[in-house]
Amino acid sequence: MAVRSGGGLSKLFLVMLLGVTVFAWWMVSDPWNPLLSFFWSDTYAVLIQVTLVAAAVGWVMKRILGQGVPRRGLQWFYGILFFPVLLFPLLRCHYKVPYVFCRACPSPCPWGISRTFLFNGFLILNLLGRSWCSNLCPFGTFQELQSSIFRKHLRQPSWLSGVAYFILLATLGFYLAPLFRWPWLNWFDVGNYDFVKVTAIAALLIMLTAFLIPKFWCRNLCPVGTLHLLFMRLRIKKTGDKHFR
């Protein structure tokens, strides 16, 4: 399989990969280090909320003035700022399935505190010219850089498109589950989470697959990406604009 020669993209990918690896190792090896407390604080939660609002304001200003911050600069800034809040639930969540049981969490992280605001903010930014998924999401940026490493990619099986909707429905079910406290939820309770077996292996498989299938996570597993895809298809059906991306 041929490798792309784009030096700039390759360097950016290696920097992001190194940063994520070091940060993840730091959290796993010394999760209660005082230096990490900032990323668990209300101050950090407010900071990421403010930057989402700033992204929306920036989009409006770009539409008015016709000039905005370069896309690569936005990817660097939001990638560095948001990777901690997106990684924390993976590395320190009380539950086997991170991100979705925040309502019942005894010690919510900044993601749990800001979850409703963040999720709605991502969707709104996507309505503003796909701003979140294309320009700001650190996972999206990372997967875009992965796909730039190799020139040839595998064709995604058609049945995988249905997995995205299954994941979306499962996420909605998990989101609502803490309201009812059904007995089967005990399987997800505090003390049952195993990072190595549950998260590390799944994350590694997703990352490796993304080298071969561009934006594998975004297209098949991310609820925000799936909702945006539904919106795109409804808009295409309504307007007949087949060039809408």
Rosetta silent file (secondary structure, phi, psi, omega in degrees, C-alpha in Angstrom):
SEQUENCE: MAVRSGGGLSKLFLVMLLGVTVFAWWMVSDPWNPLLSFFWSDTYAVLIQVTLVAAAVGWVMKRILGQGVPRRGLQWFYGILFFPVLLFPLLRCHYKVPYVFCRACPSPCPWGISRTFLFNGFLILNLLGRSWCSNLCPFGTFQELQSSIFRKHLRQPSWLSGVAYFILLATLGFYLAPLFRWPWLNWFDVGNYDFVKVTAIAALLIMLTAFLIPKFWCRNLCPVGTLHLLFMRLRIKKTGDKHFR
SCORE:     score description
SCORE:     0.000 S_00000001
   1 L     0.000  126.478 -175.455    0.000    0.000    0.000 S_00000001
   2 L   -71.962  147.914  179.863    1.520    3.296   -1.086 S_00000001
   3 E  -106.611  137.151  178.200    2.285    5.998    1.453 S_00000001
   4 L   -68.398  153.747 -179.376    1.494    9.647    0.818 S_00000001
   5 L  -100.616    7.016 -178.173    4.364   12.065    0.676 S_00000001
   6 L   -64.387   93.678 -175.612    2.510   14.965    2.347 S_00000001
   7 H   -61.867  -40.256 -178.849    5.156   15.912    4.869 S_00000001
   8 H   -62.563  -46.417  179.862    3.084   18.587    6.596 S_00000001
   9 H   -65.911  -42.044 -179.966    0.143   16.303    7.223 S_00000001
  10 H   -62.126  -41.792  179.078    2.360   13.433    8.317 S_00000001
  11 H   -65.182  -42.016  178.367    4.189   15.646   10.815 S_00000001
  12 H   -62.479  -41.476  178.629    0.926   16.974   12.215 S_00000001
  13 H   -62.312  -45.270 -178.806   -0.374   13.422   12.599 S_00000001
  14 H   -64.108  -37.910  178.182    2.803   12.299   14.381 S_00000001
  15 H   -64.680  -44.839  179.755    2.646   15.299   16.740 S_00000001
  16 H   -65.501  -41.919  179.764   -0.995   14.578   17.581 S_00000001
  17 H   -62.999  -43.090  178.283   -0.326   10.854   18.017 S_00000001
  18 H   -63.276  -43.499 -179.656    2.627   11.554   20.314 S_00000001
  19 H   -62.739  -44.747  179.257    0.592   14.046   22.329 S_00000001
  20 H   -64.131  -42.416 -179.432   -2.343   11.685   22.763 S_00000001
  21 H   -62.591  -46.245 -179.491   -0.044    8.792   23.713 S_00000001
  22 H   -64.538  -44.536 -178.525    1.850   10.827   26.322 S_00000001
  23 H   -65.010  -42.960  179.390   -1.322   12.303   27.791 S_00000001
  24 H   -64.511  -43.732  178.700   -3.063    8.900   27.940 S_00000001
  25 H   -61.934  -41.316  179.422   -0.005    7.261   29.519 S_00000001
  26 H   -60.642  -44.329 -178.256    0.213   10.075   32.069 S_00000001
  27 H   -68.710  -39.082 -178.285   -3.425    9.662   33.056 S_00000001
  28 H   -72.835  -41.263 -176.042   -3.247    5.877   33.313 S_00000001
  29 H   -77.570  -32.174 -178.192    0.058    5.740   35.217 S_00000001
  30 L  -143.142   67.083 -170.077   -0.660    8.629   37.591 S_00000001
  31 L   -64.829  -21.687 -176.783   -4.399    9.463   37.303 S_00000001
  32 L  -106.930   23.044  176.023   -4.551   11.597   40.460 S_00000001
  33 L   -59.795  132.448 -178.255   -1.550   13.782   39.699 S_00000001
  34 H   -56.295  -30.472 -179.336   -2.305   17.344   40.929 S_00000001
  35 H   -66.311  -22.483  178.813   -1.299   18.751   37.537 S_00000001
  36 H   -84.210   -8.878 -174.740   -4.240   16.875   35.987 S_00000001
  37 H   -62.628  -28.824  179.818   -6.735   18.436   38.381 S_00000001
  38 H   -60.421  -38.805 -178.265   -7.268   21.405   36.040 S_00000001
  39 H   -76.481    0.397  176.673   -8.738   19.097   33.417 S_00000001
  40 H  -114.982   10.621 -171.166  -11.192   17.857   36.047 S_00000001
  41 L  -100.733  162.086  175.174  -12.244   21.315   37.217 S_00000001
  42 H   -64.468  -30.581  179.606  -15.270   23.515   36.651 S_00000001
  43 H   -61.021  -44.428  178.455  -12.896   26.122   35.193 S_00000001
  44 H   -66.509  -38.411  177.887  -11.942   23.798   32.352 S_00000001
  45 H   -60.258  -43.219  178.136  -15.607   22.899   31.809 S_00000001
  46 H   -65.910  -39.438 -178.745  -16.458   26.598   31.451 S_00000001
  47 H   -59.707  -45.705 -178.285  -13.478   27.132   29.137 S_00000001
  48 H   -70.224  -30.206  175.758  -14.596   24.496   26.634 S_00000001
  49 H   -66.685  -43.359 -179.564  -18.149   25.865   26.724 S_00000001
  50 H   -63.022  -40.090 -177.997  -16.886   29.377   25.986 S_00000001
  51 H   -69.976  -27.549  174.071  -14.760   28.181   23.070 S_00000001
  52 H   -67.874  -42.356  176.571  -17.770   26.453   21.503 S_00000001
  53 H   -63.218  -40.372  178.531  -19.694   29.712   21.663 S_00000001
  54 H   -62.056  -35.579  178.293  -16.639   31.479   20.218 S_00000001
  55 H   -64.020  -40.883  178.147  -16.627   29.014   17.306 S_00000001
  56 H   -66.245  -42.619  177.807  -20.232   29.908   16.474 S_00000001
  57 H   -63.005  -40.501  178.462  -19.461   33.638   16.734 S_00000001
  58 H   -62.163  -37.920  177.994  -16.409   33.131   14.523 S_00000001
  59 H   -63.791  -42.569  179.065  -18.539   31.439   11.857 S_00000001
  60 H   -62.872  -43.944  179.841  -20.967   34.399   11.880 S_00000001
  61 H   -64.428  -36.221  178.021  -18.109   36.893   11.611 S_00000001
  62 H   -64.959  -39.199  178.403  -16.615   34.925    8.738 S_00000001
  63 H   -65.836  -33.582 -178.179  -19.936   35.102    6.882 S_00000001
  64 H   -79.955  -46.425 -173.966  -20.085   38.860    7.455 S_00000001
  65 H   -91.792  -17.455  179.736  -16.448   39.764    6.825 S_00000001
  66 L    78.074   11.262 -179.462  -15.625   37.003    4.343 S_00000001
  67 L  -149.406  136.118 -178.979  -12.470   36.033    6.207 S_00000001
  68 L  -140.080 -171.397  179.053  -11.843   33.795    9.197 S_00000001
  69 L   -70.583  135.658  178.160   -9.197   31.805   11.026 S_00000001
  70 L   -54.282  142.965 -175.691   -7.404   29.286    8.751 S_00000001
  71 H   -57.516  -42.309 -178.104   -8.827   25.771    9.043 S_00000001
  72 H   -64.164  -35.839  176.878   -5.514   24.206   10.071 S_00000001
  73 H   -64.820  -40.231  177.182   -5.166   26.748   12.880 S_00000001
  74 H   -64.159  -40.503 -179.947   -8.652   25.885   14.149 S_00000001
  75 H   -63.884  -40.430  177.813   -7.837   22.177   14.053 S_00000001
  76 H   -64.290  -49.717 -174.236   -4.690   22.697   16.100 S_00000001
  77 H   -64.289  -52.112 -177.367   -6.376   24.928   18.679 S_00000001
  78 H   -73.222  -28.078  175.722   -9.547   22.915   19.204 S_00000001
  79 H   -63.441  -46.748  179.671   -7.662   19.641   18.935 S_00000001
  80 H   -67.029  -40.522 -175.313   -5.361   20.576   21.810 S_00000001
  81 H   -72.449  -39.534 -171.733   -8.174   22.093   23.879 S_00000001
  82 H   -94.556  -18.093 -179.448  -10.789   19.357   23.443 S_00000001
  83 H   -57.625  -42.144  178.310   -8.706   16.183   23.427 S_00000001
  84 H   -58.808  -45.383 -177.115   -8.473   16.121   27.257 S_00000001
  85 H   -69.582  -25.686  177.886  -12.232   16.395   27.771 S_00000001
  86 H   -83.793  -26.339 -179.809  -12.843   13.700   25.153 S_00000001
  87 H   -85.237  -30.989 -175.349  -10.149   11.389   26.561 S_00000001
  88 H   -55.259  -47.810  179.381  -11.008   11.712   30.237 S_00000001
  89 H   -61.276  -31.584  178.355  -14.212    9.625   30.088 S_00000001
  90 H   -67.289  -37.748 -170.592  -12.287    6.895   28.250 S_00000001
  91 H   -97.165  -19.717 -175.476   -9.520    6.744   30.827 S_00000001
  92 H  -135.316   17.517 -177.592  -11.277    7.499   34.106 S_00000001
  93 L   -70.718  147.682  178.762  -14.959    6.699   33.607 S_00000001
  94 L   -79.203   -8.173 -170.487  -16.770    4.813   36.377 S_00000001
  95 L  -121.319  160.258  178.998  -18.675    2.740   33.839 S_00000001
  96 L   -66.567  -33.087  177.415  -17.953    0.113   31.210 S_00000001
  97 L  -110.741  106.149 -177.634  -19.490    2.348   28.542 S_00000001
  98 L   -73.100  166.746  172.757  -18.139    5.903   28.897 S_00000001
  99 L    82.718  -25.696 -165.441  -19.894    9.165   27.973 S_00000001
 100 L  -110.520  -16.363 -179.129  -23.512    8.047   28.449 S_00000001
 101 L  -102.265   24.479 -174.758  -24.185    7.396   32.158 S_00000001
 102 H   -58.006  -31.469 -177.896  -23.107   10.870   33.310 S_00000001
 103 H   -60.346  -31.035 -177.380  -26.500   11.531   34.892 S_00000001
 104 H  -102.399    5.656 -174.087  -25.824    8.807   37.500 S_00000001
 105 L   -73.661  131.466  178.163  -22.092    9.455   37.951 S_00000001
 106 L   -75.515  -17.736 -179.147  -20.953   10.109   41.561 S_00000001
 107 L  -141.612   73.983 -173.576  -17.952   12.129   40.363 S_00000001
 108 L   -65.073  139.090  175.842  -18.738   13.744   36.989 S_00000001
 109 L   -86.147  175.437  178.157  -15.858   14.929   34.818 S_00000001
 110 H   -55.037  -32.076  176.046  -16.007   18.105   32.681 S_00000001
 111 H   -64.638  -45.263 -179.592  -17.606   16.001   29.924 S_00000001
 112 H   -64.051  -39.291  179.515  -20.332   14.867   32.311 S_00000001
 113 H   -66.156  -39.277 -172.842  -20.890   18.378   33.625 S_00000001
 114 H  -104.706    7.763 -168.628  -21.079   19.897   30.145 S_00000001
 115 H   -52.868  -51.644 -177.386  -22.428   16.923   28.192 S_00000001
 116 H   -62.296  -44.019  179.262  -25.792   18.383   27.175 S_00000001
 117 H   -63.079  -44.951 -177.241  -24.263   21.745   26.278 S_00000001
 118 H   -64.786  -48.512 -176.840  -21.393   20.146   24.349 S_00000001
 119 H   -61.063  -46.817  178.099  -23.515   17.688   22.383 S_00000001
 120 H   -64.349  -36.687  177.818  -26.031   20.352   21.386 S_00000001
 121 H   -63.911  -40.812  177.734  -23.165   22.722   20.581 S_00000001
 122 H   -60.394  -43.702 -178.642  -21.584   20.153   18.262 S_00000001
 123 H   -65.238  -41.989  179.774  -24.890   19.700   16.425 S_00000001
 124 H   -64.684  -43.769  179.250  -25.439   23.458   16.065 S_00000001
 125 H   -63.341  -33.630  176.191  -21.904   23.987   14.770 S_00000001
 126 H   -66.103  -34.868  176.501  -22.492   21.213   12.220 S_00000001
 127 H   -66.498  -26.833  177.676  -25.546   23.066   10.987 S_00000001
 128 L   -87.218   66.932  175.367  -23.252   26.065   10.496 S_00000001
 129 L    69.838   34.234  178.264  -21.446   24.614    7.496 S_00000001
 130 L    57.743   36.476 -171.682  -20.327   21.357    9.171 S_00000001
 131 H   -63.717  -39.460 -176.712  -18.062   23.437   11.385 S_00000001
 132 H   -73.118  -57.807 -174.429  -17.565   20.900   14.171 S_00000001
 133 H   -63.044  -37.829 -174.314  -16.999   17.652   12.277 S_00000001
 134 H   -86.181  -30.913 -170.239  -14.916   19.180    9.481 S_00000001
 135 H  -120.119  -27.295 -167.219  -12.875   21.794   11.296 S_00000001
 136 H  -116.307  -32.022 -174.025  -12.935   21.473   15.083 S_00000001
 137 L   -65.018  122.584 -179.309  -13.457   17.909   16.316 S_00000001
 138 H   -64.210  -35.521  176.291  -10.100   16.455   17.457 S_00000001
 139 H   -63.797  -42.423  179.002  -11.236   12.910   16.637 S_00000001
 140 H   -63.541  -42.623  177.922  -12.231   14.048   13.155 S_00000001
 141 H   -62.239  -44.740 -179.188   -8.915   15.832   12.630 S_00000001
 142 H   -61.623  -43.478 -179.140   -6.978   12.815   13.860 S_00000001
 143 H   -71.244  -33.130  175.163   -8.856   10.455   11.537 S_00000001
 144 H   -63.174  -41.799  178.408   -8.463   12.832    8.604 S_00000001
 145 H   -67.287  -36.097  176.867   -4.718   12.837    9.154 S_00000001
 146 H   -60.038  -45.655 -177.638   -4.717    9.042    9.404 S_00000001
 147 H   -67.176  -18.522  179.461   -6.370    8.706    6.000 S_00000001
 148 H   -81.311  -12.374 -177.236   -3.715   11.006    4.510 S_00000001
 149 H   -69.591  -42.635 -178.372   -0.919    8.596    5.435 S_00000001
 150 E  -108.272  143.803 -178.979   -1.838    5.991    2.785 S_00000001
 151 L   -78.549  -34.683 -177.248   -2.779    6.684   -0.828 S_00000001
 152 L  -108.991  143.382 -178.936   -5.039    3.647   -1.241 S_00000001
 153 L  -130.907  160.945  176.392   -7.906    2.685    1.029 S_00000001
 154 L   -80.773  147.511  175.513  -10.290   -0.206    1.427 S_00000001
 155 L   -79.111  129.043 -178.579  -13.872    0.124    0.266 S_00000001
 156 L   -72.324  131.663  176.443  -16.199    0.116    3.234 S_00000001
 157 L   -58.503  141.119 -176.083  -18.783   -2.718    3.206 S_00000001
 158 L   -61.654  -31.811 -176.706  -22.284   -1.384    2.585 S_00000001
 159 L   -68.625  -17.789 -179.551  -23.691   -3.078    5.682 S_00000001
 160 H   -66.507  -24.865 -179.486  -21.475   -0.951    7.915 S_00000001
 161 H   -62.319  -28.620  177.934  -23.658    2.083    7.230 S_00000001
 162 H   -73.823  -22.999  179.408  -26.386    0.442    9.305 S_00000001
 163 H   -62.582  -37.001 -178.532  -24.045    0.118   12.298 S_00000001
 164 H   -59.156  -40.729 -179.372  -24.030    3.913   12.715 S_00000001
 165 H   -72.982  -33.581  175.750  -27.785    3.984   13.300 S_00000001
 166 H   -64.318  -43.633  178.530  -27.588    1.055   15.723 S_00000001
 167 H   -62.575  -39.983  179.659  -24.894    2.905   17.709 S_00000001
 168 H   -62.750  -44.774  179.107  -27.044    6.048   17.712 S_00000001
 169 H   -66.709  -39.917  178.109  -30.064    4.161   19.089 S_00000001
 170 H   -63.563  -41.161  178.248  -27.898    2.362   21.662 S_00000001
 171 H   -62.331  -42.603  177.565  -26.430    5.688   22.800 S_00000001
 172 H   -62.312  -41.231  178.125  -29.911    7.135   23.189 S_00000001
 173 H   -63.035  -44.650  178.282  -30.949    4.079   25.217 S_00000001
 174 H   -63.778  -36.540 -179.268  -27.907    4.357   27.485 S_00000001
 175 H   -63.603  -38.237 -177.547  -28.546    8.083   27.883 S_00000001
 176 H   -86.559  -20.069 -173.122  -32.115    7.471   29.103 S_00000001
 177 H   -56.316  -41.876 -178.455  -31.366    4.327   31.131 S_00000001
 178 H   -60.894  -16.087  178.838  -30.274    6.064   34.399 S_00000001
 179 H   -68.579  -23.452 -170.605  -33.756    7.569   34.665 S_00000001
 180 L  -112.871  -20.719  179.686  -35.250    4.119   35.385 S_00000001
 181 L    52.711   52.020  175.160  -32.546    2.149   37.265 S_00000001
 182 L   -66.566  150.671 -177.208  -33.390   -1.210   35.718 S_00000001
 183 H   -57.880  -34.535 -176.774  -31.606   -4.197   37.379 S_00000001
 184 H   -67.418  -13.594  178.773  -29.512   -4.969   34.296 S_00000001
 185 H   -69.780  -16.248  179.348  -27.838   -1.579   34.685 S_00000001
 186 H   -59.867  -24.728  179.555  -25.835   -3.012   37.601 S_00000001
 187 H   -64.157  -22.480 -177.758  -23.512   -4.557   35.014 S_00000001
 188 H   -99.487    1.845 -169.823  -22.329   -1.039   34.155 S_00000001
 189 L   -68.664  173.325  179.658  -21.937    0.204   37.725 S_00000001
 190 L   -56.287  138.252  177.419  -18.894    1.662   39.487 S_00000001
 191 L    95.315  -10.902 -179.220  -16.056   -0.804   39.952 S_00000001
 192 L   -99.291   -5.518 -176.050  -16.811   -2.887   36.880 S_00000001
 193 L   -77.811  132.168  179.549  -14.923   -0.753   34.386 S_00000001
 194 L  -126.786  102.606 -174.002  -11.735   -2.307   32.983 S_00000001
 195 H   -58.468  -46.179 -174.166   -9.771    0.139   30.835 S_00000001
 196 H   -62.957  -48.051 -174.749   -7.403   -2.387   29.281 S_00000001
 197 H   -76.749  -36.256 -172.356  -10.029   -4.907   28.210 S_00000001
 198 H   -92.043  -51.891 -171.068  -12.857   -2.559   27.275 S_00000001
 199 H   -92.288  -47.230 -173.640  -11.413    0.705   26.049 S_00000001
 200 H   -61.155  -45.976 -178.685   -7.799    0.171   25.034 S_00000001
 201 H   -66.228  -44.552  179.743   -8.499   -2.748   22.698 S_00000001
 202 H   -63.030  -43.864  179.926  -11.549   -1.079   21.142 S_00000001
 203 H   -63.346  -40.400  179.331   -9.690    2.213   20.675 S_00000001
 204 H   -64.178  -43.797  179.667   -6.719    0.443   19.097 S_00000001
 205 H   -63.440  -42.697  179.112   -8.940   -1.458   16.641 S_00000001
 206 H   -63.293  -43.183 -178.703  -10.797    1.722   15.673 S_00000001
 207 H   -64.547  -44.587 -179.292   -7.538    3.623   15.168 S_00000001
 208 H   -65.310  -39.285  179.554   -5.967    0.888   13.024 S_00000001
 209 H   -64.274  -34.250 -177.896   -9.118    0.531   10.919 S_00000001
 210 H   -66.307  -19.840  173.640   -9.153    4.283   10.253 S_00000001
 211 H   -67.131  -31.263 -173.452   -5.853    3.974    8.353 S_00000001
 212 H  -100.055  -31.491  177.681   -7.616    1.740    5.831 S_00000001
 213 L  -119.316  107.604 -174.513  -11.176    3.132    5.875 S_00000001
 214 L   -53.699  133.454  176.956  -11.157    6.962    5.956 S_00000001
 215 L    50.307   48.544 -178.079  -12.882    8.464    9.013 S_00000001
 216 H   -58.665  -44.702  179.248  -14.084    5.064   10.199 S_00000001
 217 H   -63.845  -48.418 -175.738  -15.105    6.424   13.605 S_00000001
 218 H   -62.049  -38.691 -173.805  -16.850    9.494   12.205 S_00000001
 219 H   -83.630  -25.175 -170.392  -18.835    7.567    9.593 S_00000001
 220 H  -123.383  -19.988 -171.377  -19.862    4.511   11.600 S_00000001
 221 L  -124.960  -24.310 -174.652  -19.603    5.060   15.355 S_00000001
 222 L   -80.880  120.769  178.367  -19.916    8.745   16.258 S_00000001
 223 H   -61.198  -36.835  178.554  -23.507    9.774   17.206 S_00000001
 224 H   -63.951  -44.227  178.168  -22.809   13.405   16.261 S_00000001
 225 H   -63.783  -37.299  179.828  -21.572   12.331   12.829 S_00000001
 226 H   -67.127  -43.564  178.152  -24.595   10.052   12.341 S_00000001
 227 H   -63.147  -38.218  177.656  -27.066   12.815   13.206 S_00000001
 228 H   -66.416  -38.359  177.951  -25.253   15.138   10.818 S_00000001
 229 H   -62.909  -39.973  176.865  -25.421   12.472    8.092 S_00000001
 230 H   -61.368  -43.309  178.171  -29.182   12.190    8.626 S_00000001
 231 H   -61.592  -43.396  179.007  -29.496   15.953    8.270 S_00000001
 232 H   -58.597  -45.543 -177.449  -27.427   15.885    5.090 S_00000001
 233 H   -67.268  -37.854  176.844  -29.610   13.208    3.541 S_00000001
 234 H   -65.307  -39.052 -179.916  -32.823   15.026    4.464 S_00000001
 235 H   -68.301  -41.151  177.583  -31.455   18.231    2.960 S_00000001
 236 H   -62.142  -42.465 -179.483  -30.384   16.471   -0.230 S_00000001
 237 H   -64.788  -35.941 -177.624  -33.812   14.872   -0.530 S_00000001
 238 H   -77.831  -40.960 -174.680  -35.535   18.216    0.029 S_00000001
 239 H   -98.223  -19.925 -176.132  -33.341   20.396   -2.191 S_00000001
 240 L    74.680   13.669 -179.930  -32.070   17.857   -4.702 S_00000001
 241 L   -84.178   94.866 -177.537  -28.552   19.172   -4.168 S_00000001
 242 L   -75.654   -9.545 -179.600  -26.449   16.057   -4.750 S_00000001
 243 L   -93.692    0.924  178.444  -23.255   18.055   -4.300 S_00000001
 244 L   -68.370  131.631 -178.753  -24.024   18.843   -0.670 S_00000001
 245 L  -124.420    0.000    0.000  -21.326   17.374    1.554 S_00000001
